[in-house]
């Protein structure tokens, strides 16, 4: 079970939507960012960096491959904050 609170999940979603330049309603939890929102690896790196700043955490670069959807990004942030 995720320890990420609803408010934090919304903050993550806002960050992702801002970087992808889409409306929050367009981003579903299981939306595959690459397929549905044309997010390439540079966008994923930008998301990772923004999340590190916003939550004062360190996310291992190896997690980039896991950051394929909003749900997956929330899980990555959850893991990083649990350390």
Backbone as CSV, one residue per row, in Angstrom:
resi,resn,N_x,N_y,N_z,CA_x,CA_y,CA_z,C_x,C_y,C_z
1,UNK,0.846,-1.191,0.000,0.000,0.000,0.000,0.882,1.242,0.000
2,UNK,0.546,2.167,-0.838,1.329,3.385,-0.985,1.176,4.277,0.242
3,UNK,2.276,4.901,0.630,2.224,5.847,1.734,2.051,7.271,1.219
4,UNK,1.962,7.419,-0.100,1.781,8.733,-0.697,0.341,9.198,-0.444
5,UNK,0.201,10.323,0.212,-1.122,10.870,0.502,-1.749,11.412,-0.783
6,UNK,-3.062,11.531,-0.754,-3.797,12.033,-1.921,-3.258,13.390,-2.362
7,UNK,-2.955,14.248,-1.399,-2.432,15.585,-1.725,-1.089,15.484,-2.448
8,UNK,-0.227,14.569,-1.997,1.069,14.388,-2.648,0.889,13.814,-4.044
9,UNK,-0.057,12.876,-4.200,-0.317,12.302,-5.525,-0.769,13.405,-6.484
10,UNK,-1.612,14.312,-6.006,-2.064,15.417,-6.850,-0.899,16.334,-7.220
11,UNK,0.011,16.552,-6.277,1.182,17.379,-6.562,2.041,16.713,-7.632
12,UNK,2.231,15.397,-7.529,2.987,14.652,-8.540,2.290,14.784,-9.894
13,UNK,0.984,14.605,-9.905,0.214,14.704,-11.147,0.354,16.104,-11.749
14,UNK,0.265,17.130,-10.915,0.408,18.504,-11.400,1.774,18.733,-12.040
15,UNK,2.816,18.213,-11.410,4.172,18.352,-11.944,4.274,17.662,-13.301
16,UNK,3.782,16.432,-13.384,3.844,15.671,-14.629,3.045,16.383,-15.725
17,UNK,1.849,16.842,-15.398,1.008,17.531,-16.382,1.651,18.828,-16.852
18,UNK,2.267,19.557,-15.937,2.931,20.806,-16.289,4.057,20.546,-17.287
19,UNK,4.859,19.534,-17.024,5.982,19.209,-17.910,5.480,18.689,-19.260
20,UNK,4.438,17.866,-19.231,3.880,17.326,-20.478,3.015,18.350,-21.219
21,UNK,2.694,19.471,-20.544,1.842,20.514,-21.099,0.471,19.961,-21.485
22,UNK,-0.132,19.235,-20.529,-1.482,18.691,-20.718,-2.337,19.060,-19.514
23,UNK,-3.637,18.947,-19.681,-4.562,19.196,-18.598,-4.610,17.965,-17.677
24,UNK,-4.762,18.158,-16.371,-4.830,17.024,-15.442,-5.875,15.972,-15.831
25,UNK,-6.979,16.395,-16.419,-8.025,15.443,-16.819,-7.555,14.488,-17.915
26,UNK,-6.511,14.882,-18.639,-5.981,14.047,-19.719,-5.078,12.925,-19.208
27,UNK,-4.623,13.030,-17.976,-3.667,12.062,-17.437,-4.346,11.124,-16.452
28,UNK,-4.455,9.892,-16.843,-5.012,8.847,-15.978,-3.858,8.110,-15.305
29,UNK,-4.153,7.422,-14.222,-3.117,6.722,-13.473,-2.323,5.727,-14.287
30,UNK,-3.007,5.009,-15.172,-2.345,3.969,-15.953,-1.952,4.429,-17.358
31,UNK,-2.151,5.709,-17.666,-1.768,6.219,-18.993,-0.277,6.018,-19.213
32,UNK,0.068,5.385,-20.328,1.487,5.197,-20.660,1.990,6.511,-21.268
33,UNK,2.893,7.165,-20.561,3.325,8.503,-20.954,3.913,8.545,-22.351
34,UNK,4.743,7.564,-22.697,5.389,7.557,-24.010,4.353,7.385,-25.118
35,UNK,3.439,6.447,-24.957,2.465,6.142,-26.004,1.348,7.176,-26.101
36,UNK,0.848,7.623,-24.962,-0.333,8.476,-24.961,-0.032,9.975,-24.905
37,UNK,1.200,10.321,-24.491,1.511,11.747,-24.326,2.860,12.129,-24.937
38,UNK,3.412,11.262,-25.771,4.667,11.529,-26.491,5.827,11.929,-25.576
39,UNK,5.894,11.331,-24.401,6.973,11.638,-23.454,8.201,10.808,-23.804
40,UNK,9.271,11.480,-24.188,10.511,10.768,-24.492,11.391,10.717,-23.235
41,UNK,12.582,10.167,-23.388,13.463,10.002,-22.227,13.868,11.341,-21.618
42,UNK,14.013,12.369,-22.420,14.372,13.685,-21.883,13.246,14.243,-21.008
43,UNK,12.022,14.001,-21.408,10.875,14.446,-20.604,10.855,13.698,-19.275
44,UNK,11.133,12.405,-19.330,11.151,11.600,-18.105,12.234,12.099,-17.150
45,UNK,13.389,12.464,-17.676,14.468,13.015,-16.851,14.025,14.341,-16.230
46,UNK,13.338,15.155,-17.005,12.828,16.435,-16.493,11.820,16.200,-15.363
47,UNK,10.960,15.192,-15.529,9.987,14.851,-14.483,10.722,14.397,-13.223
48,UNK,11.708,13.518,-13.390,12.493,13.014,-12.253,13.137,14.180,-11.499
49,UNK,13.747,15.082,-12.216,14.417,16.226,-11.604,13.426,17.117,-10.857
50,UNK,12.286,17.377,-11.462,11.265,18.214,-10.825,10.740,17.563,-9.552
51,UNK,10.564,16.251,-9.576,10.082,15.534,-8.391,11.118,15.569,-7.273
52,UNK,12.387,15.428,-7.631,13.449,15.502,-6.617,13.424,16.860,-5.924
53,UNK,13.259,17.916,-6.695,13.215,19.271,-6.116,11.957,19.461,-5.272
54,UNK,10.825,19.041,-5.794,9.550,19.274,-5.113,9.438,18.527,-3.791
55,UNK,10.001,17.310,-3.735,9.860,16.480,-2.537,11.149,16.351,-1.735
56,UNK,12.195,17.069,-2.147,13.500,17.005,-1.457,13.941,15.562,-1.259
57,UNK,13.925,14.812,-2.366,14.326,13.404,-2.345,15.365,13.158,-3.422
58,UNK,15.963,11.991,-3.380,16.908,11.561,-4.408,16.318,10.322,-5.057
59,UNK,16.128,10.368,-6.373,15.609,9.231,-7.129,16.736,8.682,-7.976
60,UNK,17.016,7.400,-7.821,18.070,6.756,-8.585,17.750,6.810,-10.079
61,UNK,18.765,7.118,-10.900,18.573,7.191,-12.355,18.035,5.877,-12.927
62,UNK,18.328,4.771,-12.253,17.830,3.468,-12.692,16.314,3.374,-12.661
63,UNK,15.671,4.269,-11.914,14.212,4.272,-11.820,13.542,4.875,-13.060
64,UNK,14.318,5.536,-13.908,13.742,6.153,-15.107,12.955,5.153,-15.941
65,UNK,13.474,3.943,-16.067,12.802,2.915,-16.874,11.459,2.518,-16.282
66,UNK,11.276,2.727,-14.981,10.024,2.380,-14.311,8.987,3.492,-14.389
67,UNK,9.404,4.678,-14.761,8.523,5.844,-14.733,7.718,5.949,-16.030
68,UNK,6.828,4.976,-16.235,6.093,4.880,-17.499,4.665,5.423,-17.421
69,UNK,4.141,5.584,-16.219,2.772,6.066,-16.030,2.709,6.863,-14.729
70,UNK,1.605,7.539,-14.520,1.438,8.286,-13.265,1.510,7.345,-12.072
71,UNK,0.823,6.216,-12.145,0.857,5.256,-11.033,2.287,4.801,-10.750
72,UNK,3.048,4.537,-11.805,4.434,4.088,-11.640,5.304,5.195,-11.046
73,UNK,5.070,6.428,-11.464,5.837,7.558,-10.925,5.525,7.750,-9.450
74,UNK,4.265,7.630,-9.074,3.880,7.723,-7.662,4.607,6.642,-6.859
75,UNK,4.691,5.423,-7.397,5.386,4.335,-6.708,6.876,4.639,-6.554
76,UNK,7.485,5.218,-7.574,8.906,5.581,-7.506,9.131,6.637,-6.425
77,UNK,8.279,7.650,-6.390,8.397,8.691,-5.357,8.163,8.084,-3.972
78,UNK,7.190,7.206,-3.876,6.896,6.529,-2.620,8.119,5.764,-2.117
79,UNK,8.757,5.030,-3.011,9.963,4.272,-2.639,11.088,5.203,-2.214
80,UNK,11.237,6.314,-2.922,12.317,7.252,-2.609,12.099,7.942,-1.268
81,UNK,10.852,8.215,-0.921,10.575,8.882,0.350,10.622,7.896,1.512
82,UNK,10.511,6.629,1.225,10.538,5.603,2.278,11.959,5.334,2.762
83,UNK,12.952,5.748,1.995,14.363,5.498,2.367,14.827,6.412,3.452
